[in-house]
Amino acid sequence: MSFRPSQRSLLVCTLLSSASLLAFDCGGVAVAQDAAATALPEITVTAPSPIVRRRPAAAAAPASSRVARTAPAPAPAAPPAPPQQGVLPIVTDQFATVTVVPNEEIRRAGGATLGDLLNSKPGITGSSFAPGASSRPIIRGLDVNRVGILENGTGAGGASDLGEDHFVPVDPLAANQIEVIRGPAALRYGSTSIGGVVSTTNNRIPDALPACAAAPFQSYGLPVKAPVANLGQPSCMNAETRTAFSSVDRGIEGGILLDAGGGNVALHADAYGRRAGDYDIPGAPYLGDPSVTPGRQPNSAARGDGVSLGGSYLFDGGFIGAAVTQNDALYHIPGRDGADHQTRIDARQTKFTAKGEYRPDAAAIEAIRFWAGATDYKHNEIGLADVTDPTSDGVRQTFTNKEQEARVELQMMPFNARFATVTTAFGLQAGHQELTAPSPDDPGALYNGLWNPNHNSRIAGYVFNEFAFGAATRAQIAGRIEHVELSGSTPDFPADFLPDGSAQVSSDRHLNYTPKSGSLGLLQDLPGGLVGSITAQYVERAPKPAELFSRGPHDATATFDIGNPNLTIETAKTVEIGLRKATGPLRFEATAYYTRFNNFIYRRLTGVMCGEDFDSCGNGDPENEGRQAVYSQRDAIFKGGEFQSQLDVAQLYGGTWGVETQFDVVRATFTDGSNVPRIPPVRAGGGLFWRDANWLTRINLLHAFAHNDIAVIAETPTPGYNLLKAEISYNTKLDQSWFGAREMLVGVVGNNLLNEPIRNSVSYSKDDVLMPGLGVRVFANLKF
């Protein structure tokens, strides 16, 4: 099923007209289970373990249920702490830092991109190339090829790892929960996730009947749906609407989602949309050019929408389901070059996903699970070829990505090995990708266009072992081996990457890599409700196609990218220690890490300027607008840490008031002492909150220190800033006899209340792009 933006807007508005929400570009997401009341998100450190264990559903499952007969008692472990009002249940059974953004916080915080939404979390920033449209999460200074982005267990697709100007085709409007997973669990998804994994979940492939027909049950303190429970119940449907308005960009967003089910079938449909104009800024957009009038960031408007339809068949022992999703986006690229050329990106993705689970009536096997996905992505980079000629507007670059992947896991029953209870899971993963970015005028040109068509295939196997030595001590050992094959073509560039007058030809390259990775983690309960952890990882990563085969101008980033087909495997050796306290009036998490990279791959700006072809590089032509960027390798060291805390101070007016703090730092250098480019600044912050059963009020100040640890060539210092935010929200159950809604969440959020001029040190375009100024966001969420 395929819709262009105009058709999609009509469909979305038709769906939303009954709720009287929007007149255009509305938004939608999957229905979540009812969230805990009024949750503060800052100290949430939990995500599902890579090995999932479920307890039998009490009385809900039929007596003949296979799961009820075969599921063993869980391995010995400390019982989860009861939920505290205003704080999500925190499970400390994790081997490395995990950040969770639950459904209610997503609704409150807003954020049109994953990078925007996660930008203030400890250890996480966003690339902010096009705020509100294109911002990819950066974890501990690592981005693109070292941070995986998933939706419901499969890759997000798209081309966001091929260029900072490319959007991530996972809209927060379509998310029920977002998890940022670091450490050993990231090996489950691939060796390209050294920095971590951003995993988004929604209900597009239901794994249970709607909440009104089937109740969740608990597994290690986390809500887990029971696909075998309540089969054959009467039909039931849930509906949810979400909408918001923002002042800084005169933006509007919204959506509708539906979940229905009965008998053995569960269905889901959603539609979402958003539109925003050029956003307001407090100062001149271009660094060092005070002649530009402050007011708005030129060429920063954006719009996007999407639809999805999915369903599952549930049976005694499991489920199987699939979904089809389409995402469209049309957004402008801010910055001096982008504004001059009116650069914008028109993107479209159609994605098919499937997943399932089966729990056989067997003594040795607990569960078999699979995930599969296929994506067809294309975007055109559009703009003026000649800034003095309005008729020269047209496609300047096209990207396509056709990608397929599948993953299957076999989880064994826990067994007693005398010294510990052992749970093992095996996995097999495979994928194929075809990328193109040819010249729109001459597909066979040697340098025009970013790369010729290239292919890569990968197959991997992995294993996880969890050891429960008792209620207080747990360990995990994991390993992964991959085989990666890549084929493409690239010119033979001179050693100094400057034209020498000789004729060059493009040669085909066929490359093979076999990266191997392993991890070890230990978790220990300590007195006073503390939990200590230590993890060690050895991760190898094969180069990606863009790092190997790039050979031309990238218009939106204003660079001339040159790949290196001789790149070798990158290796990262990491040690991380942590201390957490998840219960009681004081809750906190502190981590410190050290990573040594061998053959760290990075895009090195040479200081040379290029035009539309390689022959123009370094010739002194003032029309050259592309910064030459060469993919290179050097050894590097990343070290840093994060801290976050909440303290409930006292009762006040029937609620609880308290204080919160956060801090993060990352220092990244090459082994000769020079600085790795584009690293986030040191940040420290804190604030106050007050909450009761319905209300949440919060004010928080985050200070980013000036960032002066910059690369030697083509990077400028970044001034510090203060980011002040405040919010108030109200969550309540409703009398459905009023207008049919059973729950309401409404609120107001103020962002950058000091109207500070903020530049993001990790952004390629920071000298030309300011982050949004003072703005107010009003939102409403209704469940029917």
Sequence and secondary structure as in RCSB ss.txt:
>XXXX:A:sequence
MSFRPSQRSLLVCTLLSSASLLAFDCGGVAVAQDAAATALPEITVTAPSPIVRRRPAAAAAPASSRVARTAPAPA
PAAPPAPPQQGVLPIVTDQFATVTVVPNEEIRRAGGATLGDLLNSKPGITGSSFAPGASSRPIIRGLDVNRVGIL
ENGTGAGGASDLGEDHFVPVDPLAANQIEVIRGPAALRYGSTSIGGVVSTTNNRIPDALPACAAAPFQSYGLPVK
APVANLGQPSCMNAETRTAFSSVDRGIEGGILLDAGGGNVALHADAYGRRAGDYDIPGAPYLGDPSVTPGRQPNS
AARGDGVSLGGSYLFDGGFIGAAVTQNDALYHIPGRDGADHQTRIDARQTKFTAKGEYRPDAAAIEAIRFWAGAT
DYKHNEIGLADVTDPTSDGVRQTFTNKEQEARVELQMMPFNARFATVTTAFGLQAGHQELTAPSPDDPGALYNGL
WNPNHNSRIAGYVFNEFAFGAATRAQIAGRIEHVELSGSTPDFPADFLPDGSAQVSSDRHLNYTPKSGSLGLLQD
LPGGLVGSITAQYVERAPKPAELFSRGPHDATATFDIGNPNLTIETAKTVEIGLRKATGPLRFEATAYYTRFNNF
IYRRLTGVMCGEDFDSCGNGDPENEGRQAVYSQRDAIFKGGEFQSQLDVAQLYGGTWGVETQFDVVRATFTDGSN
VPRIPPVRAGGGLFWRDANWLTRINLLHAFAHNDIAVIAETPTPGYNLLKAEISYNTKLDQSWFGAREMLVGVVG
NNLLNEPIRNSVSYSKDDVLMPGLGVRVFANLKF
>XXXX:A:secstr
    HHHHHHHHHHHHHTTT  SSS B         SS B TT      SS      TTTS TT HHHHH     
S       BTTB       SS EEEE HHHHHHH  SSHHHHHTTSTTEEE  SBTTTB  EEETTB GGGEEEE
ETTEE  SSTTS TTS  S  GGG SEEEEE SGGGGGT TT SSEEEEEE SSS SS  TTT   EEETTEEE 
 TTTTTT   EEEEEEEEEEETTTTEEEEEEEEEEEETTEEEEEEEEEEEE S B SS SSTT TTS SSB TT 
 EEEEEEEEEEEEEETTEEEEEEEEEEEEEEE  SHHHHHHT EEEEEEEEEEEEEEE  S SSEEEEEEEEEEE
EEEEEEEEESSTT GGGEEEEEEEEEEEEEEEEEEEE  EE SS EEEEEEEEEEEEEEEEEE SS TT SSSEE
EEEEEEEEEEEEEEEEEE SSSEEEEEEEEEEEEEEEEEEE   TTSS  S    EEEEEEEE  EEEEEEEEEE
EGGGEEEEEEEEEEEE   HHHHH EEEETTTTEEEE  TT   EEEEEEEEEEEE SSSEEEEEEEEEEEEEEE
EEEEEEEEEE SSGGGTTS  TT  EEEEEEEEEEEEEEEEEEEEEEEEEEETTEEEEEEEEEEEEEEEETTS B
 SS    EEEEEEEEE SSEEEEEEEEEE  B    SSS   B  EEEEEEEEEEEEE  TTTTS  EEEEEEEE
ESTT      TT TTTTT     SEEEEEEEEE 
